[in-house]
Amino acid sequence: MRSHALRADLLMIITAMIWGSAFVAQRLGMDSIGPFLYSGLRFGLAALILLPVLRWLETRSSNSTRAPLEPLNRQLLRGGVLMGLALALGINLQQVGLLFTSVTNSGFITGLYVIIVPLLGLFIGHKTGLGIWLGASLAVVGMFLLSVGDGFVVASGDWLQLAGAFVWGVHVLLVGFFAGRHDPLRLALVQFITCAVISLLLALIFEEIQWQSIIAAGPAILYGGVFGVAIGFTLQVVAQKDAIASHAAIILSLEAVFAAIAGALLLGETLELRGYFGCALMFAGMLLAQLWPKKHTH
């Protein structure tokens, strides 16, 4: 059992590294194509990758004594589409926001979903302890130090990332609700397809689409689709089968740290001292919200 937990932690650290570095691909992809087209193509690519994986699992299941995989049904499709709608809104807010803010800011502000999830839980009857409120307060102060520059101006992209963080919070709650009731990989496939279709429709309406531009953005699309979406989300599903929820939230939130590291190494982004202090406060808020002792009810 202990080895399973360690494996889960390692897989989630790898997932956080992939998600954090994917912010760089998301930024670079928009040097050639628009944000909606980039989102649509990388989620479409991830769906195409997941299809043969599911087919292989179906074949393996039919040739063994294991229980067959859950077939597509109305409840699973509804869950996947709802998750896909939230995913499409969250990822495109994040993607457009990256046009107007840094990879570092985007990674850390998106990471606020770790705080937002239990706050949203208040509205559906979940109890929230003192640790959550203290963690949220630290995170908000940290975001202020990270995002507010000289003259007290918040980058417009930071507001989009904050709105996206709330949507990610809703997405996490939806995944938590449906993944316990349906096959996680099939849910992932449906949400990838939903997100891809919505993003591509937005691209057709709002963006100019040229084949040469898509070719130029190819490496960023490949990295974002293969690693950021297909491998990243699949690893998360596999890892969380053997993970304690609080550990999962803490480790996956490290994507914010890896985004800052990737932004510094690959894009030459730098922060002032107050920005680093803000990052530290936000990360401390995330940890405090998860590690604060919880009252046990009998």
MARFIDO-204636 format. One record per residue: z negated, y, x of N, C-alpha, C in turn; residue in one letter. Coordinates in steps of 0.2 Angstrom, whole numbers, padded with zeros to 4 digits, always signed. Example, Ala and Ser with C-alpha at 12.3 -4.5 7.8 and 13.67 -1.06 7.14 Angstrom:
<marzas>
-0039-0028+0066-0039-0022+0062-0039-0016+0066a/-0035-0011+0064-0036-0005+0068-0039+0000+0064s/
</marzas>
This chain:
<marzas>
+0000-0006+0004+0000+0000+0000+0000+0006+0004m/-0004+0006+0010-0004+0012+0014+0002+0013+0018r/+0006+0008+0019+0012+0008+0023+0017+0011+0018s/+0017+0010+0011+0021+0013+0006+0020+0020+0006h/+0014+0022+0006+0012+0029+0005+0015+0033+0012a/+0014+0030+0018+0017+0033+0024+0024+0034+0023l/+0027+0029+0021+0035+0029+0021+0037+0034+0016r/+0033+0035+0010+0035+0040+0005+0034+0047+0008a/+0029+0048+0012+0028+0055+0015+0033+0056+0020d/+0035+0051+0024+0041+0052+0029+0047+0054+0025l/+0049+0050+0020+0055+0052+0016+0055+0059+0013l/+0049+0061+0011+0048+0068+0008+0049+0073+0013m/+0046+0072+0019+0047+0077+0025+0055+0077+0027i/+0058+0072+0027+0065+0072+0028+0069+0076+0023i/+0067+0075+0016+0070+0078+0011+0069+0086+0011t/+0063+0088+0013+0061+0095+0014+0065+0098+0019a/+0066+0094+0025+0071+0097+0030+0078+0097+0028m/+0080+0093+0024+0087+0093+0022+0088+0099+0017i/+0083+0100+0012+0084+0105+0007+0083+0112+0011w/+0078+0112+0016+0078+0119+0019+0084+0121+0023g/+0087+0116+0027+0093+0117+0030+0099+0118+0026s/+0099+0116+0020+0104+0117+0015+0105+0124+0013a/+0100+0128+0014+0100+0135+0012+0105+0138+0017f/+0106+0136+0023+0111+0139+0028+0118+0137+0025v/+0119+0131+0023+0125+0129+0021+0127+0133+0014a/+0122+0134+0010+0123+0138+0004+0125+0145+0006q/+0122+0148+0011+0124+0155+0013+0131+0155+0016r/+0132+0150+0021+0139+0150+0024+0145+0148+0020l/+0143+0144+0015+0149+0142+0010+0152+0148+0006g/+0147+0153+0005+0150+0159+0001+0153+0164+0006m/+0154+0163+0012+0159+0167+0016+0166+0166+0014d/+0168+0160+0011+0174+0159+0009+0175+0159+0001s/+0170+0156-0002+0171+0155-0010+0165+0158-0013i/+0166+0159-0020+0160+0162-0024+0155+0157-0025g/+0149+0160-0027+0143+0156-0028+0144+0150-0033p/+0147+0152-0039+0148+0147-0044+0152+0141-0042f/+0158+0143-0039+0162+0138-0036+0159+0133-0031l/+0155+0136-0027+0151+0132-0022+0147+0127-0025y/+0143+0130-0030+0138+0125-0034+0142+0120-0037s/+0147+0122-0041+0151+0117-0044+0154+0111-0040g/+0157+0113-0034+0160+0108-0030+0155+0104-0027l/+0149+0107-0025+0144+0102-0021+0141+0097-0026r/+0139+0100-0032+0136+0095-0037+0141+0090-0039f/+0148+0092-0040+0153+0087-0042+0154+0082-0036g/+0153+0084-0030+0154+0079-0025+0148+0074-0025l/+0142+0077-0026+0136+0073-0026+0137+0067-0032a/+0139+0070-0038+0140+0065-0043+0145+0059-0041a/+0151+0061-0038+0156+0056-0035+0153+0051-0031l/+0148+0054-0026+0144+0049-0022+0140+0044-0025i/+0136+0047-0030+0131+0043-0034+0134+0038-0038l/+0140+0039-0041+0144+0034-0045+0144+0027-0042l/+0147+0026-0036+0148+0020-0033+0141+0017-0031p/+0136+0021-0030+0129+0018-0028+0127+0015-0035v/+0128+0018-0040+0125+0015-0047+0129+0009-0048l/+0136+0009-0047+0140+0003-0048+0137-0003-0044r/+0136-0001-0038+0133-0007-0033+0126-0009-0036w/+0122-0005-0038+0115-0007-0040+0116-0011-0047l/+0121-0009-0051+0122-0013-0057+0125-0020-0055e/+0129-0021-0051+0132-0027-0048+0126-0032-0045t/+0122-0028-0041+0116-0032-0038+0111-0034-0043r/+0110-0030-0048+0105-0032-0054+0108-0038-0058s/+0115-0038-0059+0117-0043-0063+0118-0050-0060s/+0118-0049-0053+0118-0055-0049+0111-0058-0047n/+0106-0055-0050+0099-0057-0048+0095-0058-0054s/+0089-0060-0053+0084-0061-0058+0080-0055-0061t/+0082-0049-0057+0078-0043-0059+0081-0041-0066r/+0076-0037-0069+0078-0034-0076+0084-0029-0075a/+0089-0030-0080+0095-0025-0079+0093-0018-0079p/+0098-0014-0076+0097-0007-0076+0098-0004-0083l/+0094+0001-0085+0094+0004-0091+0102+0007-0093e/+0105+0005-0098+0111+0007-0100+0111+0015-0102p/+0117+0018-0102+0117+0025-0104+0116+0025-0112l/+0111+0029-0114+0110+0030-0121+0108+0037-0123n/+0108+0038-0129+0107+0045-0132+0101+0049-0128r/+0095+0045-0128+0089+0048-0125+0090+0050-0118q/+0093+0045-0114+0094+0047-0107+0099+0052-0106l/+0105+0052-0110+0109+0058-0109+0106+0065-0111l/+0102+0065-0116+0099+0071-0118+0095+0074-0113r/+0091+0069-0110+0086+0071-0104+0090+0074-0098g/+0095+0070-0096+0099+0072-0091+0103+0079-0092g/+0105+0080-0098+0109+0086-0099+0104+0092-0099v/+0098+0091-0102+0093+0096-0102+0091+0098-0095l/+0090+0092-0091+0088+0094-0084+0094+0097-0080m/+0100+0095-0082+0106+0098-0079+0107+0106-0081g/+0105+0107-0087+0105+0114-0089+0101+0119-0085l/+0094+0116-0084+0089+0120-0080+0092+0120-0073a/+0094+0114-0070+0097+0114-0063+0102+0119-0062l/+0107+0120-0067+0113+0124-0066+0110+0131-0066a/+0106+0133-0070+0103+0140-0071+0099+0141-0064l/+0095+0137-0062+0091+0138-0056+0095+0138-0050g/+0100+0134-0049+0104+0134-0043+0108+0140-0042i/+0111+0142-0048+0116+0148-0048+0112+0154-0047n/+0106+0155-0050+0102+0161-0048+0100+0161-0041l/+0099+0155-0038+0097+0154-0031+0103+0156-0027q/+0109+0154-0029+0115+0154-0025+0118+0162-0025q/+0118+0165-0031+0119+0172-0031+0114+0176-0028v/+0108+0174-0028+0103+0178-0025+0104+0178-0017g/+0107+0173-0014+0108+0172-0007+0113+0177-0005l/+0117+0180-0009+0121+0185-0007+0118+0192-0006l/+0112+0192-0008+0108+0199-0008+0101+0198-0004f/+0100+0192-0001+0093+0192+0002+0095+0186+0008t/+0089+0185+0012+0090+0181+0018+0088+0174+0016s/+0090+0169+0020+0089+0162+0019+0081+0161+0019v/+0078+0165+0024+0070+0164+0024+0067+0166+0018t/+0069+0172+0015+0066+0175+0009+0067+0170+0003n/+0073+0167+0003+0076+0163-0002+0071+0156-0002s/+0071+0154+0004+0067+0147+0004+0060+0148+0002g/+0056+0153+0004+0049+0154+0003+0048+0156-0005f/+0052+0160-0007+0051+0162-0014+0053+0157-0019i/+0058+0153-0017+0060+0147-0021+0054+0142-0021t/+0050+0142-0015+0044+0137-0015+0039+0139-0019g/+0039+0145-0022+0034+0147-0027+0033+0142-0033l/+0039+0138-0034+0038+0133-0040+0032+0129-0040y/+0030+0128-0034+0024+0123-0033+0018+0127-0037v/+0018+0133-0037+0012+0137-0040+0014+0137-0048i/+0021+0139-0049+0023+0140-0056+0023+0134-0060i/+0024+0128-0058+0023+0122-0062+0017+0122-0066v/+0011+0122-0062+0005+0122-0066+0003+0128-0070p/+0006+0133-0068+0005+0139-0073+0009+0138-0079l/+0015+0136-0079+0019+0134-0085+0016+0129-0089l/+0012+0124-0085+0009+0119-0089+0003+0122-0094g/+0001+0128-0092-0004+0131-0097-0001+0131-0104l/+0005+0133-0105+0008+0134-0111+0010+0127-0115f/+0009+0122-0111+0010+0115-0115+0003+0111-0115i/-0002+0115-0114-0009+0112-0115-0012+0109-0108g/-0009+0110-0103-0012+0107-0096-0017+0112-0094h/-0023+0109-0092-0029+0113-0089-0027+0115-0082k/-0029+0122-0081-0028+0124-0074-0034+0127-0071t/-0036+0124-0065-0042+0126-0062-0042+0132-0058g/-0048+0134-0055-0049+0140-0051-0044+0140-0045l/-0043+0134-0042-0038+0133-0036-0031+0136-0037g/-0029+0134-0043-0022+0137-0045-0022+0144-0045i/-0027+0147-0048-0027+0155-0049-0027+0158-0042w/-0032+0155-0038-0032+0158-0031-0026+0157-0027l/-0023+0151-0028-0017+0150-0024-0011+0154-0027g/-0011+0155-0033-0005+0160-0036-0006+0167-0033a/-0013+0169-0033-0014+0176-0030-0012+0177-0023s/-0014+0172-0019-0011+0172-0012-0004+0172-0011l/-0001+0168-0015+0007+0167-0015+0010+0174-0017a/+0007+0177-0022+0010+0183-0024+0010+0189-0019v/+0004+0189-0016+0003+0194-0010+0007+0192-0005v/+0008+0186-0003+0013+0184+0002+0020+0186+0001g/+0022+0185-0006+0029+0186-0007+0030+0194-0007m/+0025+0198-0008+0025+0205-0008+0027+0207+0000f/+0023+0204+0004+0023+0206+0011+0030+0203+0014l/+0032+0198+0011+0039+0195+0014+0045+0199+0011l/+0044+0201+0005+0050+0204+0002+0051+0211+0002s/+0045+0215+0002+0045+0222+0001+0046+0225+0008v/+0051+0228+0009+0053+0232+0015+0050+0239+0016g/+0053+0243+0020+0051+0250+0021+0053+0253+0015d/+0049+0258+0013+0050+0262+0007+0048+0258+0000g/+0045+0252+0001+0043+0248-0005+0049+0246-0009f/+0054+0244-0006+0060+0241-0009+0061+0234-0009v/+0061+0231-0015+0062+0223-0015+0070+0222-0015v/+0072+0218-0011+0079+0216-0011+0081+0213-0018a/+0087+0215-0021+0089+0213-0027+0089+0205-0028s/+0091+0202-0022+0091+0195-0022+0085+0191-0023g/+0079+0195-0020+0073+0192-0021+0071+0191-0028d/+0073+0196-0033+0071+0195-0040+0075+0189-0043w/+0081+0188-0041+0085+0183-0043+0081+0176-0041l/+0079+0176-0035+0076+0170-0032+0069+0169-0036q/+0066+0174-0038+0059+0173-0041+0061+0171-0048l/+0066+0173-0052+0068+0171-0058+0070+0163-0058a/+0073+0162-0052+0075+0155-0051+0069+0150-0050g/+0064+0153-0047+0058+0149-0045+0055+0147-0052a/+0055+0151-0057+0052+0150-0064+0057+0144-0067f/+0063+0145-0066+0068+0140-0069+0066+0133-0065v/+0065+0133-0059+0064+0127-0055+0057+0124-0058w/+0053+0128-0059+0046+0126-0062+0048+0122-0069g/+0052+0125-0073+0054+0121-0079+0057+0115-0078v/+0062+0115-0073+0066+0109-0071+0061+0103-0068h/+0056+0105-0064+0051+0100-0062+0047+0097-0068v/+0045+0101-0073+0042+0098-0079+0047+0094-0083l/+0053+0096-0083+0058+0091-0087+0059+0085-0083l/+0060+0085-0076+0060+0079-0073+0054+0074-0073v/+0048+0078-0073+0042+0074-0074+0042+0070-0080g/+0044+0074-0086+0044+0071-0092+0049+0065-0093f/+0055+0066-0091+0061+0061-0092+0061+0056-0087f/+0059+0057-0081+0060+0052-0076+0055+0046-0077a/+0050+0047-0080+0045+0042-0082+0047+0038-0088g/+0052+0040-0091+0055+0036-0097+0062+0033-0096r/+0065+0035-0091+0072+0033-0090+0074+0032-0083h/+0079+0028-0082+0081+0027-0075+0083+0033-0071d/+0079+0034-0066+0080+0041-0062+0087+0042-0059p/+0090+0037-0057+0097+0038-0054+0102+0040-0059l/+0101+0037-0065+0106+0039-0070+0105+0046-0073r/+0098+0047-0073+0097+0054-0075+0099+0059-0070l/+0099+0057-0063+0101+0062-0058+0109+0063-0059a/+0112+0057-0060+0120+0058-0061+0122+0062-0067l/+0118+0061-0073+0120+0066-0078+0118+0073-0077v/+0113+0074-0073+0111+0081-0072+0116+0084-0067q/+0118+0080-0062+0123+0083-0057+0130+0085-0061f/+0132+0080-0065+0138+0081-0069+0138+0088-0073i/+0132+0088-0077+0131+0094-0081+0131+0100-0077t/+0127+0100-0071+0127+0106-0067+0134+0108-0064c/+0138+0103-0062+0144+0104-0059+0149+0107-0065a/+0149+0104-0071+0154+0107-0076+0152+0114-0078v/+0146+0116-0079+0144+0123-0080+0146+0127-0075i/+0144+0125-0068+0146+0130-0063+0153+0131-0062s/+0157+0126-0063+0164+0126-0062+0167+0131-0068l/+0165+0130-0074+0167+0134-0079+0165+0142-0078l/+0159+0143-0075+0158+0150-0073+0162+0152-0068l/+0164+0148-0063+0169+0150-0058+0175+0152-0060a/+0178+0148-0065+0184+0149-0068+0184+0156-0072l/+0179+0158-0075+0178+0164-0078+0177+0170-0074i/+0173+0169-0069+0171+0175-0065+0174+0176-0058f/+0177+0170-0055+0179+0170-0048+0186+0169-0047e/+0189+0171-0041+0195+0169-0039+0195+0163-0035e/+0199+0158-0038+0199+0151-0034+0206+0150-0030i/+0205+0149-0024+0211+0148-0020+0209+0142-0015q/+0215+0137-0015+0214+0131-0011+0212+0132-0004w/+0215+0137-0001+0214+0139+0006+0206+0141+0007q/+0204+0144+0003+0196+0146+0003+0192+0140+0002s/+0194+0136-0002+0190+0129-0003+0190+0125+0003i/+0196+0125+0007+0196+0121+0013+0192+0124+0018i/+0192+0131+0018+0188+0135+0023+0180+0133+0022a/+0178+0133+0016+0171+0131+0014+0170+0124+0015a/+0175+0120+0016+0174+0113+0016+0167+0110+0020g/+0166+0112+0026+0160+0109+0029+0154+0111+0026p/+0153+0117+0023+0147+0119+0019+0147+0115+0013a/+0152+0114+0009+0152+0110+0003+0150+0103+0005i/+0153+0100+0010+0151+0093+0012+0144+0093+0013l/+0141+0097+0017+0134+0097+0019+0130+0098+0013y/+0131+0103+0009+0127+0104+0003+0128+0099-0002g/+0134+0096-0003+0134+0090-0008+0132+0084-0006g/+0133+0082+0001+0131+0075+0003+0124+0075+0005v/+0122+0080+0009+0115+0080+0011+0110+0083+0006f/+0112+0090+0004+0107+0094+0000+0106+0091-0007g/+0111+0088-0010+0111+0086-0017+0110+0078-0017v/+0116+0074-0015+0116+0067-0016+0110+0064-0012a/+0109+0065-0005+0104+0062-0001+0097+0065-0003i/+0097+0071-0003+0090+0075-0004+0087+0073-0010g/+0091+0073-0016+0088+0071-0023+0086+0064-0023f/+0091+0060-0020+0090+0053-0021+0083+0051-0017t/+0083+0053-0011+0077+0052-0007+0070+0054-0010l/+0071+0060-0014+0065+0062-0018+0063+0057-0023q/+0068+0054-0027+0067+0049-0032+0063+0043-0029v/+0066+0041-0023+0064+0035-0020+0057+0036-0017v/+0056+0042-0014+0049+0043-0011+0044+0044-0016a/+0045+0047-0022+0040+0048-0027+0037+0042-0031q/+0041+0037-0030+0038+0030-0033+0032+0028-0030k/+0031+0030-0023+0025+0028-0019+0020+0034-0017d/+0021+0039-0020+0018+0045-0018+0013+0048-0023a/+0007+0051-0020+0003+0054-0025+0006+0061-0026i/+0006+0063-0032+0009+0069-0035+0007+0075-0030a/+0001+0076-0029-0001+0082-0025+0002+0082-0018s/+0002+0076-0015+0005+0076-0008+0012+0077-0009h/+0016+0075-0014+0023+0076-0015+0024+0083-0015a/+0020+0087-0019+0022+0094-0020+0021+0098-0014a/+0015+0096-0010+0014+0100-0004+0020+0098+0001i/+0022+0092+0002+0027+0090+0007+0033+0093+0006i/+0035+0093-0001+0042+0095-0003+0042+0103-0002l/+0036+0106-0003+0036+0113-0003+0038+0116+0005s/+0037+0111+0009+0039+0113+0016+0046+0115+0017l/+0050+0114+0012+0057+0116+0012+0058+0123+0014e/+0052+0127+0012+0052+0134+0013+0052+0136+0021a/+0047+0132+0024+0046+0133+0031+0053+0131+0035v/+0056+0125+0033+0062+0123+0036+0068+0128+0035f/+0068+0131+0029+0073+0136+0028+0072+0142+0033a/+0066+0144+0034+0065+0149+0039+0067+0147+0046a/+0065+0141+0048+0067+0139+0054+0075+0138+0055i/+0078+0136+0050+0085+0135+0050+0089+0142+0050a/+0086+0147+0046+0089+0153+0046+0088+0157+0053g/+0083+0155+0056+0082+0158+0063+0086+0155+0068a/+0087+0148+0068+0091+0145+0073+0098+0145+0072l/+0100+0145+0066+0107+0145+0064+0111+0151+0062l/+0107+0156+0059+0109+0162+0057+0107+0168+0061l/+0102+0167+0065+0099+0173+0069+0095+0177+0065g/+0092+0175+0059+0088+0179+0055+0081+0180+0058e/+0078+0186+0058+0071+0187+0061+0067+0191+0055t/+0061+0190+0056+0056+0193+0052+0051+0198+0056l/+0049+0203+0052+0044+0207+0055+0037+0203+0055e/+0032+0206+0058+0026+0202+0058+0023+0202+0051l/+0024+0207+0047+0021+0206+0040+0025+0201+0036r/+0031+0200+0038+0035+0194+0035+0032+0188+0036g/+0030+0187+0043+0027+0180+0045+0021+0179+0042y/+0017+0185+0041+0010+0184+0038+0011+0183+0031f/+0016+0186+0028+0018+0184+0021+0019+0177+0020g/+0023+0174+0024+0025+0167+0024+0019+0163+0024c/+0014+0165+0029+0008+0161+0030+0004+0161+0023a/+0004+0167+0020+0000+0167+0014+0003+0163+0008l/+0009+0163+0008+0012+0160+0003+0011+0152+0004m/+0012+0150+0010+0011+0143+0011+0004+0141+0010f/-0001+0145+0012-0008+0144+0011-0009+0144+0003a/-0006+0148-0001-0007+0148-0008-0005+0141-0011g/+0001+0139-0008+0004+0132-0011-0001+0127-0009m/-0004+0127-0003-0008+0121-0001-0015+0122-0005l/-0018+0128-0006-0024+0129-0009-0023+0127-0016l/-0018+0128-0020-0017+0126-0027-0017+0118-0027a/-0015+0115-0022-0015+0108-0023-0021+0104-0020q/-0024+0107-0015-0030+0104-0012-0037+0106-0015l/-0037+0111-0019-0044+0113-0022-0046+0107-0026w/-0053+0106-0025-0056+0100-0028-0055+0101-0036p/-0053+0096-0039-0053+0096-0047-0058+0092-0050k/-0061+0095-0055-0066+0092-0059-0063+0085-0063k/-0068+0080-0062-0066+0074-0065-0069+0074-0072h/-0064+0072-0077-0067+0071-0084-0067+0064-0086t/-0073+0062-0089-0074+0055-0091-0072+0054-0098h/
</marzas>
